Amino acid sequence: MKRMLVTGGMGFIGSNFIRMYLESESDVHIVNLDKLTYAGNTENLRDLEKDPRYEFVRGDICDAGVVERAMKGCDVVVHFAAESHVDRSIEDPSSFIRTDVLGTFVLLEQAKENKVERFVQISTDEVYGTIPGGYSSVETDPLMPRNPYSASKAGADRLAYSYFTTYDFPVVITRASNNYGPRQYPEKLIPLFVTNLLEGKKVPLMGDGKNIRDWLYVYDHCDAVKFLLEKGRNGEVYNISGENEKENIEITKIILDELEMDESMIEWVRDRLGHDRRYSMRCDKLKELGWKQNMEFEIGIRKTIRWYVENERWWKPLKK
């Protein structure tokens, strides 16, 4: 039986990955290592607590002792754990450097010691920085992070790569675009806007609302990571793109329309410091291996909105 360590498994993407993997594979034991910061929610995997293939370990990835115990006997590591909210990184960069860079170092060291068969480093499209119109980033482009969060992820990304080039360590690096879907902490755009409107509050739209993001359904992201665990090449970077570029105002209007509200519920707010204008990636390299997206954006966004409508018990305590 394969033994897998997943870091940050109580978070949005990590919990969806664990759920998807256990549903699709029977011959696996997953150890979920999570510090349970504000974004880690035990309710995300409450129904798996009695599954003998699942084990939860509460701990900090910066704590070498905790990591050593959690990783013992693991064949594979999938590293989701990270501080990830840009606004928070602007207010307090130190926690991002500690978790995203030092934490990744601790994991890499222990994984090298344990001779794991594969280490998947989950990075982000934000490491490329803001992208001009008419162009989409490819894996060989230079990294130009423009805020403390994306800089910390770029540091972890390149640190993981250095373990491949220096120690011949089996690392695969993924860079995914903006994820959306169920169980996303309500500080990110889509769940924040949906839950605000359900509470009768306006939605805070930054700047002119024309910043562009590429949207990837979380289950497609998880499916791509699972695919790369099996077919990715060591030392390679793979973009995982939803190929759904939308302006923030477009996303806002879709949410308003689905909840039968109008644009009077928009509150225009001052733009974020150093707000990247556009993220865009090509994922031809991943598709050439045989992977493709499954969720159409128009279906996925409405499924996501309805999930928050129907799961107030999940998000209401978080908003408090």
Buried (B, 14 or more C-beta within 10 A) or exposed (E): EEBBBBBBBBBBBBBBBBBBBBEEBEEBBBBBBBBBBEBBBEBBBEEBEEEEBBBBBBBBBBBBEBBBBBBEEBBBBBBBBBBBBBEBBBEEBEBBBBBBBBBBBBBBBBBBEBEBBBBBBBBBBBBBBBBEEEEBBBBEBEBBBBBBBBBBBBBBBBBBBEBBEEEEBBBBBBBBBBBBBBBBBBBBBBBBBBBBBBEEBBBBBBBEBEBBBBBBBBBBBBBBBBBBBEEBEEBBBBBBBBBBBBBBBEBBBBBBEBBEBEEEBBEEEEEBEEEBEBBBBBBEBBBEBEBEBEBEBEEBBBBBBBBBBEEEEBBEEBBE
